Amino acid sequence: MEKEIKAEGKENNQSTDTIKSWINNDQGYYKMINDMLKEIVEQGESTVGDKDTRSDAAIHLADAIKELFEEDMPELTGAYSDLLTHALADVRWDDIANDIVVEYNLENKTKESPEETK
């Protein structure tokens, strides 16, 4: 489907990898999250093209992605609730968001490059 989101130079945990996989392979999540980022950028949040730097946009996007997945979480009780809650607590939302912001910046830089060479 779309490009795979992966934090370079970082060992991901299973919870983070699972969320990244859902974002990469579910068109609804992928589009919704990219639309969230576009809205954040349009509101004037800064973006960066450096994979090692957290931007304001990535911080806001991480919060939005986390909220999205928490809102979509089914109501469970007992051990299943505890397992799901702990798995979501292990997700590195900031890594996911930063990778999405870097990809967004690279795509936009590529779109701008032909005009810069004129």
C-alpha positions as a Markdown table, in Angstrom:
| # | Residue | x | y | z |
|---|---|---|---|---|
| 1 | Met | 0.0 | 0.0 | 0.0 |
| 2 | Glu | 1.8 | 3.1 | 1.2 |
| 3 | Lys | 5.4 | 3.7 | 2.3 |
| 4 | Glu | 6.3 | 1.8 | 5.5 |
| 5 | Ile | 6.9 | 4.1 | 8.5 |
| 6 | Lys | 9.9 | 3.0 | 10.4 |
| 7 | Ala | 12.1 | 4.8 | 12.9 |
| 8 | Glu | 15.7 | 4.5 | 11.6 |
| 9 | Gly | 18.3 | 3.4 | 14.0 |
| 10 | Lys | 15.8 | 2.5 | 16.7 |
| 11 | Glu | 14.7 | -0.9 | 17.8 |
| 12 | Asn | 11.0 | -0.9 | 18.0 |
| 13 | Asn | 8.9 | -2.8 | 20.4 |
| 14 | Gln | 6.0 | -5.0 | 19.3 |
| 15 | Ser | 3.3 | -2.6 | 20.4 |
| 16 | Thr | 4.9 | 0.3 | 18.3 |
| 17 | Asp | 5.4 | -2.1 | 15.3 |
| 18 | Thr | 1.8 | -3.2 | 15.5 |
| 19 | Ile | 0.4 | 0.4 | 15.5 |
| 20 | Lys | 2.8 | 1.3 | 12.6 |
| 21 | Ser | 1.6 | -1.7 | 10.7 |
| 22 | Trp | -2.1 | -0.7 | 11.1 |
| 23 | Ile | -1.3 | 2.9 | 10.0 |
| 24 | Asn | 0.6 | 1.6 | 7.0 |
| 25 | Asn | -1.9 | -1.0 | 5.9 |
| 26 | Asp | -5.3 | 0.6 | 6.8 |
| 27 | Gln | -6.3 | 3.3 | 4.3 |
| 28 | Gly | -8.7 | 4.9 | 6.7 |
| 29 | Tyr | -6.1 | 5.3 | 9.5 |
| 30 | Tyr | -3.4 | 6.4 | 7.0 |
| 31 | Lys | -5.5 | 9.1 | 5.4 |
| 32 | Met | -6.9 | 10.3 | 8.7 |
| 33 | Ile | -3.5 | 10.6 | 10.2 |
| 34 | Asn | -2.0 | 12.4 | 7.2 |
| 35 | Asp | -5.0 | 14.7 | 7.2 |
| 36 | Met | -4.4 | 15.4 | 10.9 |
| 37 | Leu | -0.8 | 16.3 | 10.1 |
| 38 | Lys | -1.8 | 18.6 | 7.2 |
| 39 | Glu | -4.2 | 20.4 | 9.6 |
| 40 | Ile | -1.4 | 20.8 | 12.2 |
| 41 | Val | 0.9 | 22.2 | 9.6 |
| 42 | Glu | -1.7 | 24.6 | 8.3 |
| 43 | Gln | -2.2 | 25.8 | 11.9 |
| 44 | Gly | 1.4 | 27.0 | 11.8 |
| 45 | Glu | 3.2 | 24.2 | 13.7 |
| 46 | Ser | 6.8 | 23.8 | 12.5 |
| 47 | Thr | 8.0 | 20.8 | 10.7 |
| 48 | Val | 11.5 | 19.5 | 10.3 |
| 49 | Gly | 13.2 | 17.1 | 7.8 |
| 50 | Asp | 15.7 | 15.7 | 10.3 |
| 51 | Lys | 14.8 | 12.1 | 11.5 |
| 52 | Asp | 16.6 | 12.8 | 14.8 |
| 53 | Thr | 14.7 | 16.0 | 15.8 |
| 54 | Arg | 11.3 | 16.2 | 17.3 |
| 55 | Ser | 9.2 | 19.0 | 15.9 |
| 56 | Asp | 6.2 | 20.8 | 17.3 |
| 57 | Ala | 4.1 | 19.1 | 14.6 |
| 58 | Ala | 5.4 | 15.7 | 15.6 |
| 59 | Ile | 4.5 | 16.3 | 19.2 |
| 60 | His | 1.0 | 17.4 | 18.4 |
| 61 | Leu | 0.6 | 14.5 | 15.9 |
| 62 | Ala | 1.8 | 12.0 | 18.5 |
| 63 | Asp | -0.9 | 13.2 | 20.9 |
| 64 | Ala | -3.6 | 13.0 | 18.2 |
| 65 | Ile | -2.6 | 9.5 | 17.1 |
| 66 | Lys | -2.6 | 8.3 | 20.6 |
| 67 | Glu | -6.0 | 9.8 | 21.3 |
| 68 | Leu | -7.4 | 8.3 | 18.0 |
| 69 | Phe | -6.3 | 4.8 | 19.0 |
| 70 | Glu | -7.5 | 5.2 | 22.6 |
| 71 | Glu | -10.9 | 6.3 | 21.4 |
| 72 | Asp | -11.1 | 3.3 | 19.1 |
| 73 | Met | -10.2 | 0.9 | 21.8 |
| 74 | Pro | -13.0 | -1.5 | 22.6 |
| 75 | Glu | -14.5 | -1.7 | 26.1 |
| 76 | Leu | -13.0 | -4.7 | 27.8 |
| 77 | Thr | -12.9 | -6.0 | 31.4 |
| 78 | Gly | -10.5 | -8.1 | 33.4 |
| 79 | Ala | -7.2 | -9.4 | 32.2 |
| 80 | Tyr | -8.0 | -8.5 | 28.5 |
| 81 | Ser | -8.5 | -4.9 | 29.5 |
| 82 | Asp | -5.2 | -4.9 | 31.4 |
| 83 | Leu | -3.3 | -6.5 | 28.6 |
| 84 | Leu | -4.6 | -4.0 | 26.0 |
| 85 | Thr | -4.0 | -1.1 | 28.3 |
| 86 | His | -0.4 | -2.2 | 28.9 |
| 87 | Ala | 0.3 | -2.8 | 25.3 |
| 88 | Leu | -0.9 | 0.7 | 24.3 |
| 89 | Ala | 1.2 | 2.2 | 27.1 |
| 90 | Asp | 4.3 | 0.7 | 25.5 |
| 91 | Val | 3.7 | 2.3 | 22.1 |
| 92 | Arg | 6.2 | 5.0 | 21.2 |
| 93 | Trp | 3.7 | 7.5 | 19.8 |
| 94 | Asp | 6.4 | 10.2 | 19.3 |
| 95 | Asp | 8.5 | 7.9 | 17.1 |
| 96 | Ile | 5.6 | 7.0 | 14.9 |
| 97 | Ala | 4.6 | 10.7 | 14.6 |
| 98 | Asn | 8.1 | 11.9 | 13.9 |
| 99 | Asp | 8.5 | 9.3 | 11.1 |
| 100 | Ile | 5.3 | 10.5 | 9.5 |
| 101 | Val | 6.4 | 14.1 | 9.7 |
| 102 | Val | 9.8 | 13.3 | 8.2 |
| 103 | Glu | 8.0 | 11.4 | 5.3 |
| 104 | Tyr | 5.7 | 14.4 | 4.9 |
| 105 | Asn | 8.6 | 16.8 | 4.7 |
| 106 | Leu | 10.5 | 14.6 | 2.2 |
| 107 | Glu | 7.4 | 14.3 | 0.0 |
| 108 | Asn | 6.8 | 18.1 | 0.1 |
| 109 | Lys | 10.5 | 18.8 | -0.5 |
| 110 | Thr | 10.4 | 16.6 | -3.6 |
| 111 | Lys | 7.3 | 18.4 | -4.9 |
| 112 | Glu | 9.1 | 21.8 | -4.4 |
| 113 | Ser | 12.4 | 20.8 | -5.9 |
| 114 | Pro | 11.5 | 21.1 | -9.6 |
| 115 | Glu | 10.4 | 24.7 | -9.0 |
| 116 | Glu | 13.6 | 25.5 | -7.1 |
| 117 | Thr | 15.8 | 24.5 | -10.1 |
| 118 | Lys | 14.1 | 26.9 | -12.5 |
